[in-house]
Amino acid sequence: MVTSEEARAVAIVNAALVLLADHELATSTMAARIAASARSDVFSVVLTGMGPLAGPLHGSASGLVHQTLADAASRGARAAVATAVERHGSVPGFGHPLYPDGDPRAALLLAQLAEGFADAPEIDAANAVMGAVDLRSRAKPNIDFALGLLSVLAHMPSDAGEAIFTIARAAGWVAHAIEEYKEPALRFRGRAVRRHFPG
């Protein structure tokens, strides 16, 4: 029998899968398209896309968010944020170069999490972390923060957010591969920039 909490978590995971399926030419998608351009099979295209997701700058930061939220629950948000900055140089799950005013994907998922898990103490910890980060840097939460919070609230392992991200994005990579297969193989995409620097 599925509990109401599990049903809410499934609905939010489904929303995350839709939100993360594609994000134009993100690093992982560019890698996948290059593999497709070389006419790699679709399995290899997906495998190539997975490589960049292993890094905390693209896809795996939600596990670090999970750790920060657990730390905030035990030691308080300000201490957890200070530790995250000390370890990582910034707080994982905050800021996005394309969304200086806030990641709309995160806003949607965070609203669903707040509504679906309103009474969970982890929501209070997440709000405290967001407040502490806002005081330090004004950085807004990104999709990795929302995925990290989802993994905490749904009692998933700390790397579940990365798995959700990867599964969702794999659908997008397959679509990009199909599109790329219709183009000329191994086509050059950029122009070399040559500058002469005297002396």
LUMKE-660471 format. One record per residue: residue in three letters; x, y, z of N, C-alpha, C in turn. Coordinates in Angstrom, 1 decimal, padded with zeros to 4 digits. Atoms other than C-alpha are relative to their C-alpha. Example, Ala and Ser with C-alpha at 12.3 -4.5 7.8 and 13.67 -1.06 7.14 Angstrom:
FIZA res    n_x    n_y    n_z   ca_x   ca_y   ca_z    c_x    c_y    c_z
FIZA Ala  000.9 -001.2  000.0  012.3 -004.5  007.8  000.9  001.2  000.0
FIZA Ser -000.9 -001.1  000.0  013.7 -001.1  007.1 -000.8  001.1  000.8
//
This chain:
FIZA res    n_x    n_y    n_z   ca_x   ca_y   ca_z    c_x    c_y    c_z
FIZA Met  000.8 -001.2  000.0  000.0  000.0  000.0  000.9  001.2  000.0
FIZA Val -000.8 -001.2  000.1  001.4  003.4 -001.0 -000.6  001.0  001.0
FIZA Thr  000.4 -001.0 -001.0  001.3  006.0  001.8 -000.2  001.3 -000.8
FIZA Ser  000.2 -001.4  000.6  000.2  009.6  001.1  001.3  000.7 -000.2
FIZA Glu -001.3 -000.6  000.1  003.7  010.7  001.7  000.8 -000.5 -001.2
FIZA Glu -000.7  000.6  001.2  005.1  008.3 -000.9 -000.7  000.5 -001.3
FIZA Ala  000.7 -000.5  001.2  002.4  009.4 -003.4  000.4  001.4 -000.3
FIZA Arg -000.4 -001.4  000.2  003.4  013.0 -002.9  001.4  000.0 -000.5
FIZA Ala -001.4  000.1  000.4  007.1  012.1 -003.3  000.0 -000.4 -001.5
FIZA Val  000.0  000.5  001.4  006.3  010.2 -006.6 -000.4  001.2 -000.9
FIZA Ala  000.4 -001.1  000.8  004.4  013.2 -007.9  001.0  001.1 -000.2
FIZA Ile -001.1 -001.0  000.1  007.3  015.5 -007.2  001.1 -000.5 -000.8
FIZA Val -001.0  000.5  000.9  009.8  013.2 -008.7 -000.4  000.1 -001.4
FIZA Asn  000.4 -000.1  001.4  007.7  013.1 -011.8  000.1  001.4 -000.5
FIZA Ala -000.2 -001.4  000.4  007.7  016.9 -011.9  001.4  000.3 -000.2
FIZA Ala -001.5 -000.2  000.2  011.5  016.9 -011.5  000.4 -000.6 -001.3
FIZA Leu -000.4  000.7  001.3  011.8  014.4 -014.4 -000.4  000.9 -001.2
FIZA Val  000.5 -000.9  001.1  009.8  016.8 -016.6  000.9  001.3 -000.1
FIZA Leu -000.8 -001.2  000.0  011.7  019.9 -015.5  001.5 -000.2 -000.4
FIZA Leu -001.4  000.2  000.3  015.1  018.3 -016.0  000.3 -000.7 -001.4
FIZA Ala -000.2  000.8  001.2  014.6  016.5 -019.3  000.9  000.7 -001.0
FIZA Asp -000.9 -000.8  000.9  016.3  019.3 -021.3  000.3  001.3  000.5
FIZA His -000.3 -001.4 -000.4  018.1  022.5 -020.7  001.0  000.5 -001.1
FIZA Glu -000.7 -000.5  001.2  019.3  023.5 -024.2  001.4 -000.7 -000.1
FIZA Leu -001.3  000.7  000.2  023.0  022.8 -024.7  000.9  000.1  001.3
FIZA Ala -000.7  000.1 -001.2  024.1  022.2 -021.1  001.3 -000.9 -000.3
FIZA Thr -001.3  000.7  000.2  027.6  020.6 -020.7 -000.3 -001.4 -000.4
FIZA Ser  000.3  001.4  000.2  026.2  017.1 -020.6 -000.6 -000.2 -001.4
FIZA Thr  000.7  000.1  001.3  024.0  017.7 -023.6  000.9  000.2 -001.2
FIZA Met -001.0 -000.2  001.0  026.9  019.1 -025.6  000.8 -001.2 -000.2
FIZA Ala -000.8  001.2  000.2  028.9  016.0 -024.9 -000.8 -001.1 -000.7
FIZA Ala  000.9  001.0  000.7  026.0  013.8 -025.9 -000.1  000.3 -001.5
FIZA Arg  000.2 -000.4  001.4  025.5  015.7 -029.1  001.3 -000.3 -000.8
FIZA Ile -001.2  000.3  000.7  029.2  015.4 -030.0  000.1 -001.5 -000.3
FIZA Ala  000.0  001.5  000.2  029.0  011.6 -029.5 -001.0 -000.4 -001.2
FIZA Ala  000.9  000.3  001.0  025.9  011.5 -031.7  000.5  000.5 -001.4
FIZA Ser -000.6 -000.5  001.2  027.7  013.7 -034.3  001.0 -001.0 -000.6
FIZA Ala -000.9  001.1  000.5  030.3  010.9 -034.5 -000.7 -001.3 -000.3
FIZA Arg  000.8  001.2  000.3  027.5  008.5 -035.1  000.1 -001.1  001.0
FIZA Ser  000.1  001.0 -001.1  027.8  006.7 -031.7 -001.4 -000.4  000.1
FIZA Asp  001.3  000.5 -000.2  024.9  004.5 -031.0 -000.7  000.7  001.2
FIZA Val  000.7 -000.8 -001.0  022.2  005.9 -028.6  000.5 -000.3  001.4
FIZA Phe -000.4  000.4 -001.4  023.5  003.9 -025.6  001.3  000.8  000.3
FIZA Ser -001.3 -000.7 -000.2  027.0  005.5 -026.1 -000.3  001.5  000.2
FIZA Val  000.3 -001.4 -000.1  025.4  008.9 -026.5 -000.4  000.3  001.5
FIZA Val  000.4 -000.2 -001.4  023.7  008.5 -023.1  001.1 -000.1  001.0
FIZA Leu -001.2  000.2 -000.9  026.9  007.2 -021.5  000.9  001.2 -000.1
FIZA Thr -000.8 -001.2  000.1  028.8  010.2 -022.9 -000.6  001.2  000.8
FIZA Gly  000.7 -001.1 -000.7  026.2  012.6 -021.5  000.1 -000.2  001.5
FIZA Met -000.1  000.2 -001.4  026.6  011.0 -018.1  001.3  000.5  000.6
FIZA Gly -001.3 -000.4 -000.5  030.3  011.9 -017.8  000.0  001.4  000.7
FIZA Pro  000.0 -001.3 -000.6  029.9  015.6 -017.1 -000.9  000.1  001.3
FIZA Leu  000.9  000.0 -001.2  027.0  014.9 -014.6  000.7 -000.5  001.3
FIZA Ala -000.6  000.5 -001.1  029.5  013.3 -012.3  000.7  001.1  000.8
FIZA Gly -000.7 -001.1 -000.7  031.0  016.7 -011.4 -001.0  000.8  000.8
FIZA Pro  000.9 -000.8 -000.8  029.5  019.0 -008.7 -000.5  001.3 -000.7
FIZA Leu  000.4 -001.2  000.7  029.2  021.8 -011.2 -001.1 -000.2 -001.0
FIZA His  001.1  000.4  000.9  026.7  019.9 -013.3 -000.6 -001.3  000.3
FIZA Gly  000.7  001.3 -000.2  024.4  017.3 -011.9  000.1 -000.6  001.4
FIZA Ser -000.2  000.8 -001.2  025.9  015.9 -008.7  000.0  000.9  001.3
FIZA Ala -000.1 -000.9 -001.2  025.7  018.9 -006.4 -001.2 -000.3  001.0
FIZA Ser  001.1  000.2 -000.9  022.4  017.7 -005.0  000.4 -000.9  001.2
FIZA Gly -000.5  000.8 -001.1  024.3  015.1 -002.9  000.7  000.8  001.0
FIZA Leu -000.6 -000.9 -001.0  026.3  017.9 -001.3 -001.1  000.8  000.7
FIZA Val  001.1 -000.7 -000.6  023.0  019.7 -000.7 -000.6 -000.9  001.1
FIZA His  000.5  001.0 -000.9  021.7  016.6  001.0  000.8  000.0  001.3
FIZA Gln -000.9 -000.1 -001.1  024.8  016.7  003.3 -000.2  001.3  000.8
FIZA Thr  000.1 -001.3 -000.6  024.4  020.4  004.0 -001.3  000.1  000.8
FIZA Leu  001.3 -000.1 -000.8  020.7  020.0  005.0  000.1 -000.9  001.2
FIZA Ala -000.2  000.8 -001.2  021.6  017.1  007.3  000.8  000.7  001.0
FIZA Asp -000.9 -000.7 -000.9  024.3  019.2  008.8 -000.8  001.2  000.7
FIZA Ala  000.8 -001.1 -000.5  021.8  022.1  009.2 -001.0 -000.5  001.1
FIZA Ala  001.0  000.6 -001.0  019.3  019.8  011.0  000.7 -000.3  001.3
FIZA Ser -000.6  000.4 -001.2  021.9  018.8  013.5  000.8  001.2  000.7
FIZA Arg -000.8 -001.0 -000.6  024.1  021.9  014.0 -000.5  001.4 -000.2
FIZA Gly  000.5 -001.3  000.4  022.0  024.8  012.6  000.4  000.5 -001.3
FIZA Ala -000.2 -000.4  001.4  021.8  026.5  009.3  001.3  000.8 -000.2
FIZA Arg -001.1 -000.8  000.2  024.5  029.1  009.8  001.3 -000.8  000.1
FIZA Ala -001.2  000.9 -000.2  027.1  026.5  011.0  000.1 -000.8 -001.3
FIZA Ala -000.1  000.9  001.2  026.2  024.2  008.0  000.4  000.8 -001.2
FIZA Val -000.4 -000.8  001.2  026.5  027.1  005.5  001.4  000.4  000.1
FIZA Ala -001.4 -000.4 -000.2  029.8  028.2  007.0  000.9 -001.2 -000.4
FIZA Thr -000.8  001.2  000.3  031.1  024.6  006.7  000.0 -000.3 -001.5
FIZA Ala  000.0  000.3  001.5  029.9  024.2  003.1  000.9  001.0 -000.7
FIZA Val -000.8 -001.0  000.7  031.6  027.5  002.1  001.5 -000.4  000.3
FIZA Glu -001.4  000.4 -000.3  034.8  026.3  003.9  000.5 -001.2 -000.9
FIZA Arg -000.3  001.2  000.7  034.7  022.9  002.1  000.0  000.2 -001.5
FIZA His  000.2 -000.1  001.4  033.5  023.9 -001.3  000.2  001.4 -000.7
FIZA Gly -000.2 -001.3  000.5  034.1  027.6 -001.7 -001.3  000.8 -000.2
FIZA Ser  001.3 -000.6  000.0  030.4  028.3 -001.9 -001.0 -001.1  000.5
FIZA Val  001.0  001.0 -000.5  027.2  026.6 -000.8 -000.6 -000.7 -001.2
FIZA Pro  000.6  000.8  001.1  026.2  023.8 -003.1 -001.5  000.2 -000.1
FIZA Gly  001.5 -000.1  000.1  022.7  024.2 -004.6 -000.4  001.5 -000.1
FIZA Phe  000.4 -001.4  000.1  022.8  028.0 -004.9  000.7  000.7 -001.1
FIZA Gly -000.5 -000.7  001.1  023.3  030.3 -007.8  000.0 -000.8 -001.3
FIZA His  000.0  000.6  001.3  023.0  029.6 -011.5  000.4  001.1 -001.0
FIZA Pro -000.4 -001.1  000.9  024.8  031.6 -014.3 -001.1  000.4 -000.9
FIZA Leu  001.1 -000.4  000.9  021.6  031.6 -016.5 -001.1  000.6  000.8
FIZA Tyr  001.1 -000.5 -000.7  019.3  032.6 -013.7  000.4  000.8  001.2
FIZA Pro -000.4 -000.8 -001.2  020.7  035.4 -011.5 -001.1  000.4  000.9
FIZA Asp  001.2 -000.3 -000.9  017.2  036.1 -010.2 -000.6 -001.2  000.6
FIZA Gly  000.5  001.2 -000.6  016.6  032.5 -009.3 -000.4 -001.0 -001.1
FIZA Asp  000.3  001.1  000.9  016.2  029.2 -011.1 -001.5 -000.3  000.0
FIZA Pro  001.5  000.3 -000.1  012.5  028.8 -012.1 -000.3 -001.4  000.2
FIZA Arg  000.3  001.5 -000.2  012.8  025.0 -012.1  000.1 -000.2  001.5
FIZA Ala -000.1  000.2 -001.5  013.9  025.2 -008.4 -001.2  000.6  000.7
FIZA Ala  001.1 -000.6 -000.7  011.2  027.6 -007.5 -001.3 -000.9 -000.1
FIZA Leu  001.2  000.8  000.1  008.5  025.3 -008.9  000.1 -001.3  000.9
FIZA Leu -000.1  001.2 -000.8  009.9  022.2 -007.2  000.0  000.3  001.5
FIZA Leu  000.0 -000.4 -001.4  010.5  024.0 -003.9 -001.4  000.3  000.5
FIZA Ala  001.4 -000.3 -000.4  006.9  025.2 -003.9 -000.8 -001.3  000.2
FIZA Gln  000.7  001.3 -000.1  005.7  021.6 -004.5  000.5 -000.7  001.3
FIZA Leu -000.6  000.7 -001.2  008.0  020.3 -001.7 -000.6  000.7  001.2
FIZA Ala  000.5 -000.7 -001.1  006.8  023.0  000.7 -001.5 -000.3  000.2
FIZA Glu  001.4  000.3 -000.1  003.2  022.2  000.0 -000.2 -001.5  000.3
FIZA Gly  000.1  001.4 -000.2  003.6  018.4 -000.1  000.5 -000.5  001.4
FIZA Phe -000.6  000.4 -001.3  005.7  018.2  003.1  000.0  001.2  001.0
FIZA Ala  000.0 -001.2 -000.8  004.6  021.3  005.0  000.3 -000.2  001.4
FIZA Asp -000.3  000.3 -001.4  004.9  019.7  008.4  001.3 -000.6  000.3
FIZA Ala -001.3  000.6 -000.2  008.3  018.2  007.8  001.0  000.9  000.6
FIZA Pro -001.0 -000.9 -000.6  011.1  019.6  010.0  001.1  000.4 -001.0
FIZA Glu -001.0 -000.3  001.0  013.4  019.4  007.0 -000.3  001.2 -000.8
FIZA Ile  000.4 -001.3  000.7  011.4  022.2  005.3  000.5  001.2  000.8
FIZA Asp -000.5 -001.1 -000.9  012.3  024.4  008.3  001.5  000.1 -000.2
FIZA Ala -001.5  000.0  000.2  016.0  023.4  007.9  000.4  000.6 -001.3
FIZA Ala -000.3 -000.6  001.3  015.9  024.2  004.2 -000.3  001.5 -000.1
FIZA Asn  000.2 -001.4 -000.1  014.3  027.5  004.8  001.0  000.8  000.8
FIZA Ala -001.1 -000.6 -000.8  016.9  028.3  007.4  001.3  000.1 -000.8
FIZA Val -001.2  000.0  000.8  019.7  027.4  005.0 -000.2  001.1 -001.1
FIZA Met  000.3 -001.1  001.1  018.1  029.6  002.2  000.2  001.3  000.6
FIZA Gly -000.1 -001.3 -000.6  017.9  032.4  004.7  001.5  000.4  000.3
FIZA Ala -001.4 -000.2 -000.3  021.5  032.0  005.8  000.8  000.3 -001.2
FIZA Val -000.7 -000.3  001.3  022.7  031.9  002.2 -000.3  001.4 -000.5
FIZA Asp  000.4 -001.3  000.5  020.7  035.0  001.4  000.7  001.1  000.8
FIZA Leu -000.7 -001.0 -000.8  022.3  036.9  004.3  001.5  000.1 -000.5
FIZA Arg -001.4  000.0  000.4  025.8  035.9  003.0  000.2  000.5 -001.4
FIZA Ser -000.4 -000.2  001.4  025.5  036.2 -000.7 -001.2  000.4 -000.9
FIZA Arg  001.2 -000.3  000.9  021.9  036.8 -002.0 -000.2 -001.0 -001.1
FIZA Ala  000.1  001.1  001.0  022.4  033.6 -004.1 -001.4 -000.7  000.2
FIZA Lys  001.3  000.7 -000.1  019.1  031.9 -004.9  000.2 -001.5 -000.2
FIZA Pro -000.1  001.5  000.1  018.5  028.1 -004.7 -000.1 -000.4 -001.5
FIZA Asn  000.1  000.5  001.4  019.0  026.2 -008.0 -000.7 -001.4  000.1
FIZA Ile  000.6  001.3  000.0  017.6  022.9 -009.1  000.7 -001.1  000.8
FIZA Asp -000.7  000.9 -000.8  020.3  021.0 -007.3 -000.5  000.1  001.5
FIZA Phe  000.5 -000.2 -001.3  019.1  022.5 -004.0 -001.4 -000.7  000.2
FIZA Ala  001.3  000.7  000.0  015.5  021.3 -004.8  000.1 -001.5  000.0
FIZA Leu -000.2  001.5  000.1  016.7  017.8 -005.7  000.6 -000.5  001.3
FIZA Gly -000.6  000.4 -001.3  018.8  017.6 -002.5 -001.1  000.0  001.1
FIZA Leu  001.0  000.0 -001.0  015.8  018.6 -000.4 -001.0 -001.1 -000.3
FIZA Leu  000.9  001.1  000.4  013.6  016.1 -002.3  000.5 -001.3  000.6
FIZA Ser -000.6  001.3 -000.4  016.0  013.3 -001.5  000.0 -000.1  001.6
FIZA Val  000.1  000.0 -001.4  016.0  014.3  002.2 -001.4 -000.3  000.4
FIZA Leu  001.4  000.1 -000.4  012.2  014.6  002.5 -000.5 -001.4 -000.3
FIZA Ala  000.5  001.3  000.5  011.6  011.3  000.6  000.8 -001.1  000.6
FIZA His -000.8  001.0 -000.6  014.2  009.5  002.7  000.7 -000.9 -001.0
FIZA Met -000.8  000.6  001.0  016.3  008.7 -000.3  001.4  000.1  000.3
FIZA Pro -001.4 -000.1 -000.2  020.0  008.1 -000.4  000.5  001.4 -000.5
FIZA Ser -000.4 -001.4  000.3  022.1  011.3 -000.7  000.3  000.2 -001.5
FIZA Asp -000.2 -000.1  001.4  022.9  010.5 -004.4 -001.2 -000.2 -000.9
FIZA Ala  001.2  000.2  000.7  019.3  010.1 -005.4 -000.3  001.2 -001.0
FIZA Gly  000.2 -001.1  000.9  019.1  013.6 -006.8  000.8  000.0 -001.3
FIZA Glu -000.8  000.2  001.2  021.9  012.9 -009.2 -000.6 -001.1 -000.9
FIZA Ala  000.6  001.1  000.8  020.1  009.7 -010.3 -001.3  000.6 -000.7
FIZA Ile  001.2 -000.6  000.6  016.8  011.7 -010.9  000.5  000.9 -001.1
FIZA Phe -000.5 -000.9  001.0  018.8  014.3 -012.8  000.4 -000.8 -001.3
FIZA Thr -000.5  000.8  001.1  020.5  011.7 -015.0 -001.1 -000.7 -000.8
FIZA Ile  001.1  000.7  000.6  017.4  009.7 -015.7 -000.9  001.0 -000.9
FIZA Ala  000.8 -001.1  000.7  015.5  012.9 -016.7  000.7  000.4 -001.3
FIZA Arg -000.8 -000.5  001.0  018.3  014.2 -018.8  000.2 -001.0 -001.2
FIZA Ala -000.2  001.0  001.0  018.8  010.9 -020.6 -001.1  000.1 -001.1
FIZA Ala  001.1 -000.1  001.0  015.4  011.4 -022.3  000.3  001.2 -001.0
FIZA Gly -000.5 -001.1  000.9  016.7  014.8 -023.6  001.1 -000.3 -000.9
FIZA Trp -001.1  000.4  000.9  019.9  013.3 -024.8 -000.4 -000.8 -001.2
FIZA Val  000.5  000.9  001.1  018.1  010.7 -026.8 -000.7  000.9 -001.1
FIZA Ala  000.6 -000.9  001.0  016.0  013.5 -028.4  001.1  000.8 -000.8
FIZA His -001.1 -000.7  000.6  019.2  015.5 -029.1  000.7 -000.9 -001.0
FIZA Ala -000.7  000.9  000.9  020.8  012.4 -030.6 -000.8 -000.2 -001.3
FIZA Ile  000.9  000.2  001.2  017.8  011.8 -033.0  000.1  001.3 -000.9
FIZA Glu -000.2 -001.3  000.7  018.1  015.5 -034.0  001.4  000.0 -000.7
FIZA Glu -001.4 -000.1  000.6  021.9  015.2 -034.5  000.2 -001.0 -001.1
FIZA Tyr -000.1  001.0  001.1  021.6  012.0 -036.6 -000.5  000.5 -001.3
FIZA Lys  000.5 -000.6  001.3  019.7  014.1 -039.2  000.9  001.0 -000.6
FIZA Glu -000.9 -001.0  000.4  022.6  016.5 -039.5  001.2 -000.7 -000.6
FIZA Pro -001.3  000.6  000.5  025.9  016.0 -041.4  000.9 -000.5  001.2
FIZA Ala -000.8  000.6 -001.0  028.3  013.8 -039.4  001.2  000.9  000.3
FIZA Leu -001.2 -000.7 -000.4  031.2  015.4 -037.5  000.1  001.4 -000.5
FIZA Arg -000.1 -001.4  000.5  030.3  018.9 -038.4  000.6  000.9  001.1
FIZA Phe -000.7 -001.0 -000.9  032.4  021.7 -036.9 -001.0  001.1  000.4
FIZA Arg  001.0 -000.9 -000.5  030.3  024.0 -034.7  000.5  001.4  000.3
FIZA Gly -000.4 -001.4 -000.4  032.5  026.9 -033.7  001.1  000.5 -001.0
FIZA Arg -001.1 -000.7  000.8  035.0  029.3 -035.2  001.2  000.2  000.9
FIZA Ala -001.2 -000.2 -000.8  038.5  029.4 -034.1  000.3  001.5  000.1
FIZA Val -000.3 -001.4 -000.2  039.4  032.8 -032.6  001.5  000.1  000.0
FIZA Arg -001.5 -000.2  000.1  042.9  033.9 -033.6  000.3  001.4  000.3
FIZA Arg -000.4 -001.4 -000.3  044.4  036.9 -032.0  001.5  000.1 -000.1
FIZA His -001.4 -000.2  000.0  047.8  038.3 -032.6  000.4  000.9  001.1
FIZA Phe -000.5 -000.7 -001.2  049.6  039.4 -029.5  001.4  000.5 -000.3
FIZA Pro -001.4 -000.5  000.3  052.6  041.6 -030.4  001.0 -000.2  001.2
FIZA Gly -001.2  000.1 -000.9  056.0  041.0 -028.7 -000.2 -000.9  001.1
//
